[in-house]
Amino acid sequence: QVQLVESGGGLVQPGGSLRLSCAASGFTFSQYAMRWYRQAPGKEREWVASITSTDGNTNYANSVKGRFTISRDNARNTVYLQMNSLKLEDTAVYYCYRVGYWGQGTQVTVSS
């Protein structure tokens, strides 16, 4: 069955960096676009970034553009989210998404 397992979250100071990973299994990873979403406390889940399946084209929410980078390694069935210059407002649970499926999420906390 389809599984998406995120990792790499944690506590980081403002201005710091983290790299999230999402290990996928149960489907042909290279054939699917992948996305990252996040949900902050008391807020709705919001889209963060997307990457297409074959040509690797990327798109970003305005709030993270220039700071976050989504990438994928089709040989490792993994999608990444490199997060730099983190801000307090980036605090959220980050979720990996493939059409119809969600990961369990990984907590990112930005705090001084």
C-alpha positions in Angstrom: 0.0 0.0 0.0 1.0 3.6 -0.4 3.1 5.0 2.4 4.6 8.4 2.9 7.0 8.8 5.9 8.3 12.2 6.7 11.4 12.9 8.8 13.8 15.7 9.6 11.6 18.0 11.7 12.8 19.5 14.9 13.5 22.7 16.9 15.5 25.4 15.2 16.3 29.0 15.9 15.1 31.8 13.6 17.4 32.1 10.7 18.3 28.4 10.9 17.8 25.6 8.4 16.3 22.1 8.3 15.9 19.5 5.6 12.8 17.4 5.6 12.6 14.1 3.8 9.6 12.1 2.7 10.2 8.4 1.9 7.6 7.0 -0.4 6.7 3.3 -1.0 3.9 1.3 -2.5 3.7 3.0 -5.9 5.9 4.1 -8.8 7.3 7.2 -7.3 8.8 8.6 -10.5 5.4 8.8 -12.1 3.8 11.2 -9.5 4.1 14.8 -8.7 4.7 15.4 -5.0 3.8 18.3 -2.7 4.6 19.6 0.8 1.9 21.1 2.9 2.0 22.5 6.4 -0.5 23.2 9.2 0.2 25.7 12.0 -1.7 25.5 15.3 -5.2 26.9 14.9 -4.9 27.3 11.2 -5.9 25.4 8.1 -3.5 23.2 6.2 -1.7 25.2 3.5 0.2 24.2 0.4 4.0 24.9 0.5 5.7 23.5 -2.5 5.2 21.1 -5.5 7.5 19.2 -7.8 6.5 17.5 -11.0 7.1 13.9 -11.8 9.6 13.7 -14.6 11.0 17.2 -15.4 11.2 18.3 -11.8 9.5 21.7 -12.3 8.8 23.3 -9.0 6.4 25.8 -7.5 6.3 27.5 -4.2 3.9 29.4 -2.0 4.8 33.1 -1.8 5.4 32.8 1.9 8.4 30.5 1.3 9.6 31.4 -2.1 13.4 32.1 -2.1 13.8 30.3 1.3 12.6 26.8 0.7 13.6 24.3 -2.0 11.7 21.2 -3.0 13.6 18.4 -4.7 13.3 14.7 -5.4 15.5 11.6 -5.9 13.5 9.1 -8.0 16.2 6.5 -7.4 15.6 6.7 -3.6 11.8 7.3 -3.8 12.3 10.4 -1.7 11.2 14.0 -1.9 12.9 16.7 0.2 12.2 20.1 1.5 15.2 22.3 2.2 14.2 25.1 4.5 16.5 28.0 5.0 16.2 31.4 6.8 13.4 29.9 8.9 11.0 32.3 10.6 8.8 31.9 13.7 5.8 31.7 11.4 7.2 28.6 9.7 6.3 26.7 12.8 3.9 23.9 11.8 3.5 20.3 11.1 4.8 19.6 7.7 3.1 16.9 5.5 4.2 15.1 2.4 1.4 14.6 -0.2 0.8 12.4 -3.3 -2.6 12.6 -4.9 -5.0 10.8 -2.5 -2.4 10.2 0.2 -0.9 12.0 3.1 2.1 11.3 5.3 1.8 11.4 9.1 3.6 14.8 9.3 6.8 16.0 11.0 6.8 18.9 13.5 9.0 21.9 12.7 9.3 24.5 15.6 11.1 27.7 15.0 11.8 29.4 18.3 14.5 31.4 20.1 
